[in-house]
Amino acid sequence: MFSKGDHKTDLIKSVIIFATLTVIVIGAFGFYLFSNSQALVAKEVSRDSLYRLQHVRDYLETTVLKRYEELFQDKVVSTAFQKYDGLGLLLDESNGSLGYRFLVLHNDIQNAKLAQEGLSNITVHFLKTGYTVDSRYIYEKPGNSKDAGFLGELSQFPLNRWTIRDGGEGERVMTYLQSLPYGSSHDNAKGYLYLDVSLDYVTGLLGGMLSSKEERFYIVDEDGKTLLTNSEQAVDGFDGSNELAGTAASVTVREEAGRTTVWAYSPASLSRFGWGFYVARPLDSLLIESKKLQHNLFVASIVAAVAGLAISLLMSRRVYVPLKKMMSSLQTLHRSLEKTRLLKLIHGDTEEAGSYSFAERSQFAVAYIRLRSGELDLGMLDHQFHNKPFHWDALAVSREELVVLFVLEPDEPDTDATVKETLRSLQEELCGVCQFSAGYGRTTDRLALVSESFSEAKHAARYEFLFGPSAVVGFHEVEARRNALEDMNFERFEKGIHAQDMQAVSTYLEEFERTLIDGGCGIETAEWALMQLSVCMRRMALHYRLSDRLEIPDMSRTLKEGTLGEGLERIKVDVRQIIAWLSSDAPHAHAETINVIQRYIHEHLHEDISLDQVAELVSFSPSYISKLFAEVLHMPFIEYLSRARLELAAELLRDGQESVTRIAERAGYSNVQYFCTKFKAKYEVTPNQYRKLTRAASVQTEVV
């Protein structure tokens, strides 16, 4: 038994001992963090800046610019061999007689420009003819192009490398110049092809990879001249010969106008184009947080020393609550510095994967979520995934994109089904809050292959274009979709518009959508098919001169953000407008088409003219041209052509002195006997008799 006084003495001793230990522990811990917090922040930011710099350089050179370089590579390389078709044929053209091939090239350039975001222009210049073809026009003389100044200096520009200049429209562009034939020097070149990429577009892409608006990047040439940047502030103090020069990427911390800035530098030797890369990241906001933490730790240590007794007596509240707040601040700071941990892992950098605590032989799968409407943040995921039989981590790539890493148990029987069911359940739970689509990659038990699962997830997510805005698609479901696209019969679509048959067009579009979804074709093929349908729409609008009244949909936006169903609905609306305008103005539209054909026939009567030839001239089918002649001129095409030839022959017989053989040739008849037979069938006399009769009648008229 112990007396009340003994209990009191023991309590006092315990409080004093615990208070002393508390002061020592908190003081030591606080002193360590106080003295090292700023150095830890600077070190972590330096590592992150160096990684971000390398990522910006690799993304620009091996992804963005490489994609544009390969755009027309097949056409350019083919010119190096003895192939007399395509660009190779046009390079040796000297009189411009292959005009239709220039039109085909112009159409190819337009389609390529529409399909490649950020591409400002594609230009092909032929030295022998002087022709220039770009995405806007075909120029017979280089001086007519807005880029005439650059065309005149092509032989002075470096080949097969990117150069920054002022484009013909006044905007700054990155230009890639290739000689034709492929591999030829300036002295042996027969022409040139160059691509212009919008500098604003590239700047926006690289700027989006940075962590804040205050972070700056610079790209400089070997002379230190700034080529590309997202800042008006110059690269001051770095000329390639100071402490940052060398053969390896490096980091330094500098004071600039009272601000501490981390500079990461990649030398020209690491660049495919000989460019230097800088990324500057101010430390102001992070150092302010570090100083706040130092201040809080100092205050906490003083309070612990002065009020040790009270802290000991009320430990459940007086120590736990401040300690929890302090740890929360520390965790927030740590999270801001470790934000790129998952980003590095999904891009193949497993160096810091050890900070994850995984069970042995765990299975990994990556999901890529694309938000269509509403809001979805990491806190909502934490609430929905609570008590689930797996671990997870997530990263908000942007306001509309989330990446989720699922860590599944080694004995999970069907990992694909688990991931899909989890994402479907998430959609149902958040119905009314947000709408999203998702793709997920194959499961792997190796951390090194997590980046591959991420790439597969992004590819699968693209199939929301086919399957709808709420699709959840696994890579294993679309991996086998590589079937070649069957003939989509775009001519049938155009025929429906020509015939003003909305029902036929709707039926075609329904079959079009069903073919793309059920036909097993890949996403790239489906996107190409929709783009071709948009090209048909543009051709119809141009033919009927409706461009000023009809806004053709921009399918590049639909391909990036929309779905196949949304794109087809927009096309259906525009077709209804075209048919409505044609219904109110049909005679005029048909007459204009007939006028074009008539002018061509009368200018080329001495040539061999066919129905297929004139149909190609006006971009219609031969059957539709026959129908137009019957409706507008009330006679078959061949009858009109024969009448025009014979009328020309009759005119030459009346007014000229040429022989019947020569007149037959000028009227398009290679066989004189056949010409005489046709002429007599129409005029009931032979050509010579017709000439004598018409001249006799002329003489009588003069006598009277």
C-alpha positions as semicolon CSV with decimal commas, in nm:
position;residue;x (nm);y (nm);z (nm)
1;M;0,000;0,000;0,000
2;F;0,123;0,349;-0,081
3;S;0,018;0,671;0,088
4;K;-0,137;0,963;-0,095
5;G;0,186;1,158;-0,046
6;D;0,389;0,884;-0,211
7;H;0,161;0,890;-0,511
8;K;0,199;1,267;-0,533
9;T;0,579;1,245;-0,512
10;D;0,594;0,976;-0,780
11;L;0,367;1,184;-1,003
12;I;0,589;1,489;-0,964
13;K;0,900;1,284;-1,038
14;S;0,737;1,126;-1,341
15;V;0,623;1,465;-1,472
16;I;0,970;1,617;-1,424
17;I;1,143;1,321;-1,592
18;F;0,895;1,315;-1,881
19;A;0,910;1,694;-1,921
20;T;1,291;1,683;-1,932
21;L;1,290;1,407;-2,192
22;T;1,028;1,594;-2,393
23;V;1,237;1,913;-2,392
24;I;1,553;1,722;-2,495
25;V;1,385;1,526;-2,773
26;I;1,188;1,820;-2,913
27;G;1,488;2,050;-2,881
28;A;1,723;1,808;-3,062
29;F;1,468;1,731;-3,333
30;G;1,384;2,098;-3,378
31;F;1,751;2,201;-3,392
32;Y;1,825;1,940;-3,661
33;L;1,538;2,048;-3,883
34;F;1,604;2,416;-3,814
35;S;1,965;2,390;-3,932
36;N;1,905;2,157;-4,229
37;S;1,561;2,243;-4,365
38;Q;1,680;2,504;-4,619
39;A;1,962;2,281;-4,747
40;L;1,720;1,987;-4,784
41;V;1,475;2,203;-4,980
42;A;1,748;2,335;-5,213
43;K;1,888;1,986;-5,272
44;E;1,551;1,834;-5,358
45;V;1,456;2,124;-5,586
46;S;1,792;2,093;-5,764
47;R;1,733;1,725;-5,835
48;D;1,380;1,791;-5,954
49;S;1,492;2,080;-6,178
50;L;1,763;1,867;-6,339
51;Y;1,514;1,591;-6,414
52;R;1,259;1,839;-6,552
53;L;1,528;1,998;-6,776
54;Q;1,624;1,661;-6,925
55;H;1,257;1,578;-6,977
56;V;1,196;1,909;-7,161
57;R;1,500;1,851;-7,386
58;D;1,410;1,490;-7,471
59;Y;1,042;1,570;-7,528
60;L;1,124;1,855;-7,770
61;E;1,394;1,677;-7,970
62;T;1,284;1,311;-7,974
63;T;0,905;1,350;-7,967
64;V;0,776;1,687;-8,092
65;L;1,030;1,780;-8,362
66;K;1,097;1,415;-8,460
67;R;0,726;1,370;-8,534
68;Y;0,730;1,661;-8,779
69;E;1,056;1,545;-8,943
70;E;0,899;1,208;-9,024
71;L;0,581;1,368;-9,165
72;F;0,677;1,365;-9,537
73;Q;0,981;1,138;-9,503
74;D;0,839;0,871;-9,733
75;K;0,775;1,120;-10,011
76;V;1,118;1,284;-9,973
77;V;1,319;0,961;-9,956
78;S;1,146;0,824;-10,267
79;T;1,297;1,109;-10,471
80;A;1,646;0,965;-10,421
81;F;1,563;0,665;-10,642
82;Q;1,467;0,637;-11,009
83;K;1,093;0,651;-10,956
84;Y;0,904;0,871;-11,195
85;D;0,599;0,930;-10,986
86;G;0,499;1,158;-10,699
87;L;0,756;1,426;-10,611
88;G;1,022;1,258;-10,827
89;L;0,816;1,320;-11,142
90;L;0,736;1,682;-11,052
91;L;1,104;1,761;-10,987
92;D;1,184;1,689;-11,352
93;E;0,871;1,866;-11,488
94;S;0,966;2,172;-11,694
95;N;0,650;2,309;-11,859
96;G;0,377;2,269;-11,590
97;S;0,176;2,015;-11,796
98;L;0,127;1,791;-11,492
99;G;-0,105;2,037;-11,323
100;Y;-0,327;1,767;-11,177
101;R;-0,028;1,619;-10,991
102;F;0,035;1,960;-10,834
103;L;-0,329;1,954;-10,721
104;V;-0,280;1,608;-10,566
105;L;0,032;1,733;-10,384
106;H;-0,158;2,041;-10,265
107;N;-0,438;1,818;-10,128
108;D;-0,183;1,592;-9,951
109;I;-0,026;1,898;-9,786
110;Q;-0,365;2,028;-9,669
111;N;-0,458;1,690;-9,516
112;A;-0,121;1,661;-9,341
113;K;-0,151;2,013;-9,198
114;L;-0,502;1,940;-9,065
115;A;-0,386;1,619;-8,898
116;Q;-0,078;1,770;-8,726
117;E;-0,150;2,014;-8,445
118;G;0,090;2,307;-8,432
119;L;0,199;2,270;-8,796
120;S;0,185;2,620;-8,948
121;N;0,267;2,537;-9,310
122;I;0,427;2,282;-9,546
123;T;0,595;2,417;-9,861
124;V;0,747;2,242;-10,165
125;H;0,949;2,454;-10,412
126;F;1,048;2,321;-10,758
127;L;1,354;2,489;-10,908
128;K;1,301;2,382;-11,272
129;T;0,944;2,515;-11,312
130;G;0,958;2,775;-11,036
131;Y;0,632;2,633;-10,897
132;T;0,571;2,655;-10,523
133;V;0,303;2,448;-10,344
134;D;0,196;2,503;-9,983
135;S;-0,114;2,446;-9,769
136;R;-0,274;2,765;-9,901
137;Y;-0,214;2,785;-10,278
138;I;-0,017;2,667;-10,580
139;Y;0,207;2,951;-10,703
140;E;0,337;2,962;-11,059
141;K;0,592;3,224;-10,953
142;P;0,773;3,222;-10,617
143;G;0,726;3,599;-10,590
144;N;0,350;3,550;-10,545
145;S;0,403;3,359;-10,218
146;K;0,401;3,544;-9,887
147;D;0,719;3,351;-9,811
148;A;0,895;3,482;-10,125
149;G;1,187;3,627;-9,930
150;F;1,270;3,294;-9,770
151;L;1,225;3,106;-10,100
152;G;1,492;3,325;-10,256
153;E;1,741;3,232;-9,982
154;L;1,680;2,854;-9,961
155;S;2,021;2,767;-10,103
156;Q;2,188;2,955;-9,814
157;F;1,999;2,778;-9,533
158;P;2,134;2,467;-9,357
159;L;1,972;2,137;-9,457
160;N;1,812;1,879;-9,226
161;R;1,811;2,091;-8,912
162;W;1,569;2,324;-8,737
163;T;1,602;2,701;-8,779
164;I;1,393;2,972;-8,615
165;R;1,276;3,256;-8,841
166;D;0,989;3,493;-8,928
167;G;0,724;3,310;-9,135
168;G;0,537;3,448;-9,436
169;E;0,232;3,534;-9,221
170;G;0,442;3,738;-8,979
171;E;0,451;3,477;-8,702
172;R;0,769;3,322;-8,559
173;V;0,817;2,964;-8,675
174;M;1,061;2,674;-8,647
175;T;1,160;2,564;-8,999
176;Y;1,304;2,226;-9,109
177;L;1,451;2,230;-9,463
178;Q;1,515;1,924;-9,682
179;S;1,662;1,917;-10,031
180;L;1,504;1,726;-10,320
181;P;1,601;1,466;-10,434
182;Y;1,666;1,328;-10,084
183;G;2,027;1,355;-9,973
184;S;2,130;1,600;-10,245
185;S;2,345;1,905;-10,174
186;H;2,242;2,262;-10,251
187;D;2,438;2,247;-10,576
188;N;2,259;1,932;-10,697
189;A;1,912;2,011;-10,557
190;K;1,613;2,017;-10,793
191;G;1,380;2,151;-10,527
192;Y;1,319;2,192;-10,156
193;L;1,061;2,088;-9,896
194;Y;1,031;2,267;-9,564
195;L;0,800;2,248;-9,262
196;D;0,701;2,547;-9,047
197;V;0,595;2,479;-8,687
198;S;0,439;2,759;-8,481
199;L;0,685;2,886;-8,221
200;D;0,395;2,982;-7,990
201;Y;0,268;2,622;-8,005
202;V;0,607;2,475;-7,911
203;T;0,653;2,733;-7,634
204;G;0,311;2,645;-7,494
205;L;0,392;2,271;-7,496
206;L;0,720;2,315;-7,310
207;G;0,575;2,573;-7,072
208;G;0,302;2,327;-6,976
209;M;0,569;2,083;-6,853
210;L;0,695;2,326;-6,588
211;S;0,567;2,325;-6,233
212;S;0,472;2,694;-6,199
213;K;0,427;3,016;-6,396
214;E;0,745;3,161;-6,243
215;E;0,960;2,875;-6,374
216;R;1,146;2,974;-6,694
217;F;1,313;2,778;-6,972
218;Y;1,560;2,892;-7,239
219;I;1,698;2,723;-7,550
220;V;2,016;2,881;-7,692
221;D;2,242;2,814;-7,991
222;E;2,618;2,757;-7,984
223;D;2,675;3,135;-7,978
224;G;2,457;3,179;-7,670
225;K;2,175;3,346;-7,867
226;T;1,828;3,270;-7,726
227;L;1,622;3,066;-7,973
228;L;1,316;2,983;-7,764
229;T;1,187;3,091;-7,420
230;N;0,872;3,153;-7,220
231;S;1,020;3,460;-7,048
232;E;1,113;3,815;-7,143
233;Q;1,404;3,803;-6,898
234;A;1,740;3,738;-7,066
235;V;1,975;3,449;-6,983
236;D;2,220;3,663;-6,791
237;G;2,568;3,540;-6,705
238;F;2,573;3,209;-6,891
239;D;2,782;3,219;-7,208
240;G;2,889;2,856;-7,237
241;S;3,236;2,919;-7,087
242;N;3,152;2,953;-6,716
243;E;3,094;2,693;-6,444
244;L;2,795;2,542;-6,627
245;A;2,987;2,458;-6,947
246;G;3,091;2,101;-7,008
247;T;2,968;1,768;-7,138
248;A;2,720;1,681;-6,861
249;A;2,401;1,843;-6,729
250;S;2,456;2,043;-6,409
251;V;2,279;2,260;-6,150
252;T;2,377;2,577;-5,966
253;V;2,205;2,812;-5,720
254;R;2,233;3,187;-5,785
255;E;2,110;3,511;-5,632
256;E;1,922;3,728;-5,884
257;A;1,787;4,065;-5,774
258;G;1,742;3,945;-5,417
259;R;1,584;3,614;-5,523
260;T;1,737;3,269;-5,488
261;T;1,707;3,077;-5,815
262;V;1,805;2,720;-5,907
263;W;1,951;2,703;-6,260
264;A;1,969;2,368;-6,438
265;Y;2,173;2,352;-6,761
266;S;2,210;2,095;-7,037
267;P;2,511;2,166;-7,267
268;A;2,502;2,164;-7,647
269;S;2,694;1,835;-7,657
270;L;2,386;1,650;-7,524
271;S;2,152;1,801;-7,784
272;R;2,080;1,649;-8,123
273;F;2,082;2,002;-8,271
274;G;2,370;2,149;-8,073
275;W;2,138;2,357;-7,851
276;G;2,187;2,448;-7,486
277;F;1,889;2,416;-7,249
278;Y;1,828;2,617;-6,928
279;V;1,554;2,587;-6,665
280;A;1,538;2,854;-6,392
281;R;1,325;2,787;-6,083
282;P;1,286;3,052;-5,808
283;L;1,312;2,920;-5,452
284;D;1,126;3,212;-5,292
285;S;0,799;3,034;-5,211
286;L;0,971;2,715;-5,091
287;L;1,221;2,907;-4,875
288;I;0,935;3,105;-4,718
289;E;0,775;2,775;-4,617
290;S;1,112;2,658;-4,483
291;K;1,151;2,975;-4,273
292;K;0,797;2,938;-4,141
293;L;0,880;2,584;-4,038
294;Q;1,200;2,701;-3,867
295;H;1,006;2,964;-3,677
296;N;0,738;2,717;-3,572
297;L;1,000;2,467;-3,454
298;F;1,181;2,734;-3,256
299;V;0,860;2,846;-3,086
300;A;0,761;2,485;-3,017
301;S;1,099;2,418;-2,852
302;I;1,071;2,727;-2,628
303;V;0,715;2,641;-2,530
304;A;0,821;2,283;-2,453
305;A;1,106;2,404;-2,232
306;V;0,895;2,660;-2,042
307;A;0,573;2,458;-2,015
308;G;0,712;2,107;-1,987
309;L;0,500;2,030;-1,687
310;A;0,176;2,136;-1,853
311;I;0,266;1,948;-2,169
312;S;0,332;1,633;-1,967
313;L;0,003;1,657;-1,775
314;L;-0,200;1,733;-2,086
315;M;0,002;1,531;-2,338
316;S;-0,309;1,392;-2,508
317;R;-0,397;1,742;-2,626
318;R;-0,116;1,990;-2,564
319;V;0,156;1,786;-2,734
320;Y;-0,034;1,571;-2,982
321;V;-0,228;1,852;-3,150
322;P;0,069;2,089;-3,213
323;L;0,285;1,795;-3,313
324;K;0,017;1,680;-3,557
325;K;-0,003;2,030;-3,711
326;M;0,371;2,051;-3,736
327;M;0,394;1,710;-3,903
328;S;0,112;1,809;-4,137
329;S;0,310;2,116;-4,246
330;L;0,617;1,901;-4,292
331;Q;0,417;1,643;-4,489
332;T;0,271;1,914;-4,714
333;L;0,618;2,049;-4,787
334;H;0,749;1,698;-4,846
335;R;0,459;1,620;-5,081
336;S;0,524;1,932;-5,285
337;L;0,889;1,827;-5,327
338;E;0,809;1,457;-5,390
339;K;0,524;1,526;-5,631
340;T;0,725;1,387;-5,920
341;R;0,789;1,045;-5,759
342;L;0,507;0,873;-5,948
343;L;0,577;1,087;-6,255
344;K;0,932;0,956;-6,263
345;L;0,817;0,597;-6,216
346;I;0,567;0,604;-6,506
347;H;0,839;0,753;-6,729
348;G;1,078;0,468;-6,652
349;D;1,289;0,620;-6,371
350;T;1,282;0,357;-6,091
351;E;1,562;0,519;-5,889
352;E;1,326;0,654;-5,621
353;A;1,074;0,367;-5,631
354;G;1,224;0,240;-5,308
355;S;1,021;0,501;-5,118
356;Y;0,714;0,286;-5,192
357;S;0,645;-0,002;-4,956
358;F;0,533;-0,295;-5,171
359;A;0,468;-0,653;-5,077
360;E;0,701;-0,902;-5,240
361;R;0,589;-1,000;-5,593
362;S;0,320;-0,730;-5,600
363;Q;0,143;-0,669;-5,931
364;F;0,123;-0,321;-6,085
365;A;-0,122;-0,165;-6,330
366;V;-0,156;0,198;-6,441
367;A;-0,486;0,369;-6,524
368;Y;-0,515;0,695;-6,718
369;I;-0,830;0,898;-6,636
370;R;-0,953;1,178;-6,861
371;L;-1,211;1,409;-6,700
372;R;-1,495;1,516;-6,931
373;S;-1,698;1,729;-6,685
374;G;-1,715;1,812;-6,315
375;E;-1,426;1,774;-6,071
376;L;-1,219;1,476;-5,958
377;D;-0,930;1,518;-5,714
378;L;-0,703;1,293;-5,509
379;G;-0,913;1,343;-5,196
380;M;-1,218;1,197;-5,371
381;L;-1,010;0,898;-5,483
382;D;-0,887;0,849;-5,126
383;H;-1,247;0,840;-5,002
384;Q;-1,366;0,599;-5,273
385;F;-1,067;0,361;-5,250
386;H;-1,079;0,340;-4,870
387;N;-1,074;-0,020;-4,743
388;K;-1,018;-0,158;-5,094
389;P;-0,805;-0,476;-5,116
390;F;-0,516;-0,300;-5,288
391;H;-0,272;-0,013;-5,246
392;W;-0,266;0,282;-5,483
393;D;-0,098;0,612;-5,564
394;A;-0,219;0,889;-5,794
395;L;-0,092;1,200;-5,971
396;A;-0,287;1,491;-6,119
397;V;-0,113;1,550;-6,454
398;S;-0,346;1,842;-6,529
399;R;-0,694;1,962;-6,432
400;E;-0,847;1,708;-6,674
401;E;-0,601;1,416;-6,641
402;L;-0,520;1,177;-6,356
403;V;-0,279;0,885;-6,342
404;V;-0,351;0,606;-6,090
405;L;-0,103;0,331;-5,997
406;F;-0,275;0,016;-5,865
407;V;-0,063;-0,214;-5,647
408;L;-0,242;-0,550;-5,636
409;E;-0,180;-0,856;-5,424
410;P;0,045;-1,129;-5,573
411;D;-0,238;-1,385;-5,565
412;E;-0,499;-1,162;-5,733
413;P;-0,660;-1,402;-5,988
414;D;-0,789;-1,157;-6,251
415;T;-0,613;-0,824;-6,224
416;D;-0,767;-0,676;-6,541
417;A;-1,118;-0,745;-6,411
418;T;-1,030;-0,594;-6,071
419;V;-0,902;-0,269;-6,224
420;K;-1,196;-0,238;-6,462
421;E;-1,452;-0,312;-6,190
422;T;-1,285;-0,055;-5,962
423;L;-1,299;0,219;-6,229
424;R;-1,660;0,132;-6,318
425;S;-1,754;0,144;-5,950
426;L;-1,582;0,483;-5,922
427;Q;-1,791;0,613;-6,213
428;E;-2,113;0,494;-6,047
429;E;-2,023;0,641;-5,708
430;L;-1,938;0,980;-5,861
431;C;-2,234;0,987;-6,102
432;G;-2,370;1,342;-6,099
433;V;-2,041;1,478;-5,962
434;C;-1,819;1,420;-6,263
435;Q;-1,793;1,225;-6,588
436;F;-1,472;1,062;-6,703
437;S;-1,331;0,799;-6,935
438;A;-1,038;0,576;-6,849
439;G;-0,786;0,342;-7,002
440;Y;-0,563;0,096;-6,820
441;G;-0,253;-0,098;-6,918
442;R;-0,155;-0,459;-6,871
443;T;-0,053;-0,583;-6,528
444;T;0,317;-0,640;-6,456
445;D;0,518;-0,763;-6,159
446;R;0,825;-0,555;-6,252
447;L;0,866;-0,187;-6,159
448;A;1,072;-0,131;-6,474
449;L;0,765;-0,212;-6,684
450;V;0,530;0,031;-6,506
451;S;0,618;0,294;-6,768
452;E;0,507;0,051;-7,040
453;S;0,176;-0,004;-6,859
454;F;0,133;0,375;-6,848
455;S;0,191;0,404;-7,225
456;E;-0,063;0,126;-7,282
457;A;-0,314;0,303;-7,055
458;K;-0,281;0,628;-7,252
459;H;-0,327;0,439;-7,578
460;A;-0,635;0,257;-7,445
461;A;-0,782;0,585;-7,317
462;R;-0,778;0,720;-7,672
463;Y;-1,048;0,466;-7,758
464;E;-1,307;0,684;-7,585
465;F;-1,315;0,835;-7,934
466;L;-1,479;0,512;-8,054
467;F;-1,660;0,382;-7,746
468;G;-1,797;0,703;-7,591
469;P;-1,716;0,961;-7,320
470;S;-1,766;0,715;-7,029
471;A;-1,568;0,425;-7,174
472;V;-1,338;0,220;-6,952
473;V;-1,100;0,040;-7,187
474;G;-0,820;-0,204;-7,115
475;F;-0,518;-0,231;-7,341
476;H;-0,582;-0,605;-7,379
477;E;-0,922;-0,519;-7,532
478;V;-0,780;-0,299;-7,809
479;E;-0,436;-0,452;-7,863
480;A;-0,569;-0,677;-8,139
481;R;-0,756;-0,397;-8,321
482;R;-0,524;-0,383;-8,621
483;N;-0,757;-0,482;-8,901
484;A;-0,717;-0,294;-9,226
485;L;-1,002;-0,058;-9,300
486;E;-1,236;-0,177;-9,571
487;D;-1,338;0,055;-9,853
488;M;-1,543;0,326;-9,681
489;N;-1,697;0,428;-10,017
490;F;-1,678;0,804;-9,954
491;E;-1,818;0,850;-10,305
492;R;-2,149;0,715;-10,175
493;F;-2,152;0,989;-9,911
494;E;-2,094;1,256;-10,178
495;K;-2,360;1,104;-10,403
496;G;-2,614;1,132;-10,122
497;I;-2,538;1,505;-10,090
498;H;-2,552;1,557;-10,467
499;A;-2,886;1,377;-10,477
500;Q;-3,008;1,581;-10,177
501;D;-3,106;1,253;-10,007
502;M;-3,071;1,305;-9,630
503;Q;-3,197;0,955;-9,557
504;A;-2,921;0,802;-9,770
505;V;-2,660;1,018;-9,597
506;S;-2,790;0,922;-9,249
507;T;-2,785;0,554;-9,340
508;Y;-2,429;0,588;-9,469
509;L;-2,312;0,764;-9,150
510;E;-2,472;0,496;-8,931
511;E;-2,294;0,222;-9,130
512;F;-1,974;0,429;-9,119
513;E;-1,985;0,443;-8,738
514;R;-2,076;0,076;-8,705
515;T;-1,792;-0,027;-8,937
516;L;-1,532;0,167;-8,736
517;I;-1,653;0,036;-8,399
518;D;-1,721;-0,328;-8,493
519;G;-1,465;-0,365;-8,772
520;G;-1,163;-0,413;-8,544
521;C;-0,966;-0,119;-8,682
522;G;-0,718;0,079;-8,473
523;I;-0,775;0,427;-8,331
524;E;-0,540;0,589;-8,585
525;T;-0,738;0,437;-8,872
526;A;-1,068;0,555;-8,723
527;E;-0,935;0,909;-8,679
528;W;-0,809;0,908;-9,039
529;A;-1,151;0,794;-9,166
530;L;-1,331;1,078;-8,985
531;M;-1,076;1,326;-9,119
532;Q;-1,137;1,200;-9,474
533;L;-1,511;1,246;-9,421
534;S;-1,443;1,605;-9,318
535;V;-1,234;1,651;-9,636
536;C;-1,534;1,531;-9,841
537;M;-1,749;1,791;-9,665
538;R;-1,501;2,065;-9,752
539;R;-1,493;1,952;-10,114
540;M;-1,875;1,964;-10,134
541;A;-1,885;2,311;-9,979
542;L;-1,620;2,440;-10,220
543;H;-1,792;2,286;-10,520
544;Y;-2,128;2,442;-10,437
545;R;-1,963;2,769;-10,325
546;L;-2,104;2,744;-9,975
547;S;-1,780;2,812;-9,787
548;D;-1,891;3,162;-9,693
549;R;-2,222;3,033;-9,557
550;L;-2,112;2,706;-9,396
551;E;-1,855;2,669;-9,119
552;I;-1,691;2,332;-9,182
553;P;-1,622;2,154;-8,849
554;D;-1,261;2,149;-8,726
555;M;-1,211;1,774;-8,689
556;S;-0,868;1,819;-8,529
557;R;-1,045;1,947;-8,217
558;T;-1,291;1,654;-8,225
559;L;-1,001;1,408;-8,263
560;K;-0,831;1,561;-7,959
561;E;-1,126;1,615;-7,724
562;G;-1,442;1,463;-7,872
563;T;-1,578;1,128;-7,984
564;L;-1,667;0,967;-8,315
565;G;-2,039;1,000;-8,239
566;E;-2,005;1,373;-8,170
567;G;-1,809;1,426;-8,491
568;L;-2,068;1,241;-8,701
569;E;-2,354;1,435;-8,543
570;R;-2,182;1,762;-8,637
571;I;-2,134;1,637;-8,993
572;K;-2,501;1,535;-9,010
573;V;-2,610;1,885;-8,905
574;D;-2,391;2,044;-9,173
575;V;-2,516;1,804;-9,441
576;R;-2,874;1,907;-9,359
577;Q;-2,775;2,271;-9,412
578;I;-2,605;2,192;-9,745
579;I;-2,907;1,998;-9,869
580;A;-3,141;2,277;-9,757
581;W;-2,936;2,536;-9,948
582;L;-2,912;2,310;-10,253
583;S;-3,289;2,257;-10,250
584;S;-3,348;2,631;-10,265
585;D;-3,073;2,691;-10,524
586;A;-3,042;2,359;-10,709
587;P;-3,086;2,483;-11,072
588;H;-2,807;2,737;-11,028
589;A;-2,570;2,479;-10,877
590;H;-2,634;2,230;-11,161
591;A;-2,601;2,497;-11,429
592;E;-2,262;2,606;-11,296
593;T;-2,133;2,248;-11,312
594;I;-2,260;2,206;-11,668
595;N;-2,102;2,540;-11,769
596;V;-1,762;2,424;-11,647
597;I;-1,790;2,101;-11,848
598;Q;-1,915;2,284;-12,160
599;R;-1,622;2,528;-12,152
600;Y;-1,378;2,240;-12,119
601;I;-1,537;2,047;-12,411
602;H;-1,532;2,344;-12,649
603;E;-1,170;2,426;-12,559
604;H;-1,053;2,065;-12,614
605;L;-1,265;1,940;-12,907
606;H;-0,949;1,845;-13,095
607;E;-0,862;1,599;-12,814
608;D;-1,004;1,262;-12,712
609;I;-1,266;1,353;-12,444
610;S;-1,435;1,089;-12,225
611;L;-1,710;1,093;-11,964
612;D;-1,463;0,972;-11,698
613;Q;-1,229;1,258;-11,787
614;V;-1,486;1,537;-11,736
615;A;-1,621;1,365;-11,422
616;E;-1,273;1,382;-11,270
617;L;-1,250;1,747;-11,377
618;V;-1,546;1,847;-11,156
619;S;-1,488;1,580;-10,887
620;F;-1,814;1,392;-10,957
621;S;-1,891;1,036;-11,058
622;P;-1,954;0,959;-11,429
623;S;-2,306;0,840;-11,350
624;Y;-2,387;1,170;-11,179
625;I;-2,256;1,370;-11,480
626;S;-2,480;1,166;-11,712
627;K;-2,774;1,242;-11,485
628;L;-2,694;1,617;-11,489
629;F;-2,678;1,627;-11,871
630;A;-3,014;1,454;-11,894
631;E;-3,175;1,691;-11,639
632;V;-3,024;2,022;-11,753
633;L;-2,955;1,978;-12,130
634;H;-3,209;1,702;-12,193
635;M;-2,961;1,488;-12,388
636;P;-2,694;1,226;-12,313
637;F;-2,334;1,337;-12,269
638;I;-2,211;1,155;-12,580
639;E;-2,481;1,320;-12,793
640;Y;-2,380;1,665;-12,669
641;L;-2,013;1,592;-12,743
642;S;-2,092;1,466;-13,095
643;R;-2,311;1,770;-13,167
644;A;-2,036;2,007;-13,050
645;R;-1,777;1,837;-13,274
646;L;-2,001;1,846;-13,582
647;E;-2,102;2,210;-13,525
648;L;-1,735;2,306;-13,509
649;A;-1,670;2,112;-13,833
650;A;-1,965;2,286;-14,007
651;E;-1,829;2,627;-13,901
652;L;-1,482;2,545;-14,037
653;L;-1,633;2,421;-14,364
654;R;-1,829;2,744;-14,409
655;D;-1,557;2,992;-14,320
656;G;-1,225;2,817;-14,389
657;Q;-1,016;2,679;-14,670
658;E;-0,873;2,374;-14,488
659;S;-0,913;2,024;-14,622
660;V;-1,182;1,790;-14,495
661;T;-0,911;1,571;-14,338
662;R;-0,766;1,865;-14,141
663;I;-1,112;1,980;-14,032
664;A;-1,195;1,626;-13,912
665;E;-0,877;1,630;-13,697
666;R;-0,961;1,971;-13,548
667;A;-1,309;1,843;-13,462
668;G;-1,164;1,541;-13,281
669;Y;-1,211;1,269;-13,547
670;S;-0,907;1,060;-13,628
671;N;-1,095;0,861;-13,897
672;V;-1,208;1,079;-14,192
673;Q;-1,454;0,819;-14,323
674;Y;-1,625;0,798;-13,984
675;F;-1,637;1,179;-13,968
676;C;-1,807;1,197;-14,311
677;T;-2,063;0,936;-14,205
678;K;-2,151;1,125;-13,883
679;F;-2,161;1,460;-14,068
680;K;-2,398;1,330;-14,336
681;A;-2,624;1,174;-14,073
682;K;-2,668;1,515;-13,911
683;Y;-2,672;1,752;-14,211
684;E;-2,793;1,504;-14,480
685;V;-2,504;1,603;-14,713
686;T;-2,134;1,520;-14,727
687;P;-1,879;1,774;-14,593
688;N;-1,775;1,880;-14,946
689;Q;-2,141;1,920;-15,053
690;Y;-2,209;2,122;-14,737
691;R;-1,919;2,356;-14,818
692;K;-2,042;2,411;-15,177
693;L;-2,405;2,468;-15,070
694;T;-2,318;2,716;-14,794
695;R;-2,084;2,915;-15,022
696;A;-2,346;2,924;-15,299
697;A;-2,605;3,049;-15,054
698;S;-2,359;3,312;-14,936
699;V;-2,303;3,434;-15,293
700;Q;-2,677;3,461;-15,359
701;T;-2,721;3,659;-15,039
702;E;-2,452;3,906;-15,149
703;V;-2,614;3,947;-15,495
704;V;-2,954;4,020;-15,345
